[in-house]
């Protein structure tokens, strides 16, 4: 499956150029593209959950640990091979309206060639990383197969720019949705026949290759776009991408260094259990993009008009809404995590309960950091995100290595919280100093009160012996009611008010 479980949240790069001429065709294109992309992302999330649950329940913790490490390493390497080139493609095509057809063919052809070469180099890099982690022998061929997904994505991810610049992103949505349905079906079939680990990476690689072939055909026959390599543009594009690629990789790496430290120092069983706890948190993390995708255009419009009051208000309400929504997860999981993971993942994964609580706690400041990085982007301060991300990487290493060595999975989760708090503090300070925007204390106090009240109610109900499904439902209802009573819910409504 085209996995984005460790990918950066969408919306952090420059938006595709939108035609400036008003008219119903433009509005219709925007509406269709947005609706199709939203639907595809929602279905993508559901399909990822289905395939992940099937794989977790199929593999023993030790074998799932190998799977998780291979997936994490190859995805990180693929992210580096992305090099920010598709974003540059959108920018370069938008800058050349006079000879747009020629420029588009050269830019896309050059970027496809560069990304394929980088993805092939990434296969060797992934092997070296796994060798450094001293993974078992069967992990290496599995990583080769998994890396082929990056080669297919190198083509697919570049050619879909043809659809983006024409506000025809429904084509990308249809292709990705169709291939992901096939991939999920294939994974379920492989699990049913008890296929070995390597085969679980075949459906994503094959599906991405199929998707790449389809988008190339659509670009050629539907939009009459052909690809041409230009050596001069290759040098210019690589030079322009150099500041982008490290930020993408570092931003993900400091989030995953706890897992990699665990893989380097602890048995594969621990890695598998910790990885199972990370999956639902990653899905929750990615789902927050739905709110950001609504709020960010409003934030951008206010900034573009110079409406400072509106800009600050959307930033504040957006931050409060993200905290309110994400904080519910660790509060409720604190009381239901163990029976939940036993029921969903199986008894072998029972000890994933505490890592699940810790990782869901770390998610809250991480989401705030992503949102604040978008605000900094609007202010033209994206370079500062690279500097505090580098500092966060050093903090993550300084916390993960010793804490994992002493406390294992709990140490890894604790390091994740420490790193998340540090990087949130860095983005908050940057916003105050560079853009003079800050949060209000009163709404944050109300949100803390909602969390404390919910925790108190759940503690009492848990002590009384309430079954965990009812306890989880009571947590959701209590949290929502407390948000309503305290007025904390107005932060969510205030984003679009």
Steps between C-alpha positions, in 0.01 A plus 500: 500500500617854431584548865518844651510395861826676565454770248477873572146632523370642173483870441856588603618584149404767252148464368441425134438813295132575458377662181432866565219545254170482683221285375289194571755262342767602751260473794378163376858377457591607853189336644545171315871482575452577869211258545676217319823551693317508832308184419815323380691592815217376722482170312878475503496528879234229532687264266825555690326414826356181350832382355695591815262314729518196274882503503531565876264216586674270252862557604646418840649802683857409402418464132286813506800678648701407190212615278473832685873572476513417128196719436636791705848492345384466139238772543753739654740432214220551246414831662860610454489387137192719452738795548210746487508477119123469435443826689762667285330361190178681588690824557707481182202419278300784653780747427508434124160586348641598158667172412323295763462186289872471430599588856251253645630215284862579590440556871292188549726279289807625685342455842383148418853404394659660807255338741541156344879525531471620860255220580738238357784647709261483794481121467871477587465757779217302660712185491786680677268633770355154564851359513587758764193397700610133469168381365443129425587364155144493362460875564737595217310349202177627658651851503593470131139422414374777729742746339349431159192683625716813510604449138137483388409798716786694340308486173148521638573789739657711225256438216192582712624860489333503155168461679581742781578799280176444306281466809423145390621316809203265481710294256769453763234416759343237274833339416623485858167376632479224240854376557459513879186290482692239300794517743279450805324205340837345412633546855190337648545208258869462591414501869232238439749265330767575765753645259853579626602852600655596166173449314319754719705773329413383148146650474613859579788474252280350227213741569724805480652374173150453358396846617810652339420334167141625512589864579763507224236373255245756624752782471584399146161416357264715709714815528749445214797529736829326419815488711844624391824497698702824511848481654524873564172500690617199700786701650279799574224290656739309724656827620157649573387186685798483736339714777170306477617139519681519838200664666266224378729220617601655832139581586411131470826365639468668839153346524632153425833501684336339803399201285841475335674519838276220621586293192873552561494413871208271571365164372276492195204410724524837674522676165188321377299582810609863493429516127147370553440781750635754255264409215170633644679812622643561153153465351360749752791734425431488127126549549562843653594612149127513427457790744820668386391478137187696595674756719816563298333663195315732739826583673672556167220724371512718813876531469477586130247778570710638782215438745716450810211465744339227293836331447576486872147388583508208253844398630383507860171320442671245275762422763240471774280276285791267421596474866140439607447227242831318541513519880189283526694197373763464777244588769267217396779254416640541850206292622426264209833442323577148626166332426483691173835375365426146617167505318629666182857366467480180705636389840860488372492880473356571847811688612442759226257676734742737673691588179163577341417748778845659483501533119148644492614757756799592282265543204335809654806731491611350168173599335530851643854518357383407150227764514744765622746410225227587248457838667875560476488398134245773429727751667793395281690350795517140381877487548459530875309171499815331372703635791263397778446165325876442506503587868207263557692222326790551742260504796330183375834320473607624841179373658432185300834324527537504881129467583453203265812336643361522854122489464440339158160580345399732784824691453433531127152641566634739761766621256227559242313725745815693588588556135145608414490753783838640395409549136163654595682744725738584214219576255311701764803718580566549128142621446521745787834647398459503123127564454388631838210254527422310815228292662251613762519336842128479583395256221796272580400496867146399399637216286716380790189507718310286248781241505521499881124467543483212250788322669331534837171358372676208328704426811180472704326283240807278463518454876132401493584222253342630178583291192761661274278557192250685717786683668630618164153616395456678834834671444395636161163619634652657811772674303249643255260610774780661701621686189147628447446605860834678533472665160816329374307377196484857371862465387394247237212716382718810510734368232248576227297770679 
